[in-house]
Amino acid sequence: GGGHAGRSVRAVSDADGLSDPDASGPVRDPPGLRASGHESPGVRGTGGQRPAEPVLIQPYAGARLRAPCCDKFPGGAGNAEGHCLKGIAFIESEVFFMGKYFGTDGVRGVAGADLTCELAMKIGRGAAAVLTGSTGHRPRILIGKDTRQSGDMLEAALTAGLCSVGADVESLGVLPTPAVAYLVRKYNADAGVVISASHNPMEFNGIKIFAGSGYKLPDEVENQIEAYIDNDCAGIQLMTGDDVGRVYRRDDGLQDYVDYLYQAIHGDLSGLNVCIDCANGASAVVAQKLFPRLGAKCTFLGISPDGENINKGVGSTHLDNLEKAVVAGGFDCGIAFDGDADRCLACDEKGREMDGDKIIALLAMTMKEKDRLDGDTAVVTVMSNLGFIKYMESQGIHTEKTAVGDRYVLENMRENGYAIGGEQSGHVILLHHATTGDGELTAGKLLKLLAGSGKKMSELNGIYEQYPQVLVNVTANAAQKAAYKEDEVLAGFIENEQQKLMGMGRVLVRVSGTEPKLRVMVEGQDLEAIHRCADRIVEKINKRILKQ
């Protein structure tokens, strides 16, 4: 692939991907409201032309497919129980049903260029009109954000849009995404908005919206908001006089969220010495209040946000610093969050990574032992390592597999009544406690497990052996992505490459919804064989699509 492919080979997929309410009561689940997952294709007008900051491995962008299971989407196959058949190549596109503005996790793009103040204002007006059109009362909308410099600018524009159509805004300040999902229910608000681009570099930002239920908006509602945006918000009445919305600053959200997490985790972490990386993001203040309160001895990294340094060499997309710090400092383990703290990754005391698969396996096993694993099932995506799948089967735990994106994981969990699911990237959804992925809740549950096990984290990390994966990103613009999806010869070639692995591995080629890239993943027991397979596929893509 020359200069056009970024490659990484590890025993496990790198988890720098692009996947909670009151513990005492059930999560409200209004009929027909689906959840969404955690990546975004950006906004109209980017066309894949704007190069993102180079990230070698980013295989977790959300596949916004309507079919949630692997046996439903193009090129995929599965049996009646939803098990992936490992002899099949998965040729997946993430952009079948993309909205113009809303991706799998709201609207996202470079702030000021793609995600402009004008667009933010229209989103505010459209969202207020759609979400509160039939409530018959003055709507209340919560807004939270991460630590990006552009957050204040976009919040001002979004707030103006909301207030102009008569909605009151309650500004929560800097808080993690899952905090807003929890507080929108606790405060009985009509909706909650988060201004964040999650793990992306600081120049990006995004707008994601939670309904009053705490779940992200279903496609149908997003489509209605988009229709207003496309029509320049025509038909929405702009208010005057005392009908204009008011803006309130709300400072109790942080403590309310910390209290909730403390109760939901319900553990004693005394005796643990933990290094925690907050990515210079939204988790910094929460984590410093929460984990010492749970009894852990904590050293914190990435807790000095300045508007520019979110995710910059820190957090779950840059685990190297944490891994080195854990070994050098003799910590029991390390925990890393991303910019908006909806995901969590870890490393053991030897500095070895623990991805979402490992965390899900450990938590699911604990839940099964306590008879809390509903349906004896964990929901994951087609990216989950074959080693994980085989281990779970050996423990009597069924794995449901969905398209990539925690949107689809959550959808499957809610449809089938399952309690745990997530992605390698560290999005872990604990539906007994939360309506969305919550990194700090996940970390607390993992640390509670460690504290009670009497084992070292490296022992927990060694519960199964992961199959090697080769991951290659091939740079491709919007036109080249479209050409890839139409190329039947290339599809046949990829399927033939799958057959050469003789059932001992699998191939997954995907169009990225968040970056100008095609992603090639080959997994199997024979590292040399999967290397060669990936090389042949990248070479064919270069010849047929990139014309090199």
Secondary structure by P-SEA (a helix, b strand, c coil): ccccbbbbbcccccccccccccccccccccccbbbbbcccccccccccccccccccccccccccccccccccccccccccccccccccccccccccccccccccccccccccccccaaaaaaaaaaaaaaaccccccbbbbbbbbccccaaaaaaaaaaaaaaaabbbbbbbccccaaaaaaaaaaacccbbbbbccccccccccbbbbbccccccccaaaaaaaaaaaaaccccbbbbcccccbbbbbbcaaaaaaaaaaaaaacccccccbbbbbcccccaaaaaaacccccccccccccccccccccccccccccaaaaaaaaaaacccbbbbbcccccbbbbcccccccccaaaaaaaaaaaaaaaccccccbbbbcccccaaaaaaaaaacbbbbbccccaaaaaaaaaacccccccccccccccccccccccaaaaaaaaaaaaaaacccaaaaaacccccbbbbbbbbbcaaaaaaaaacaaaaaaaaaaaaaaccccbbbbbbbccccbbbbbbbcccaaaaaaaaaaaaaaaaaccccc
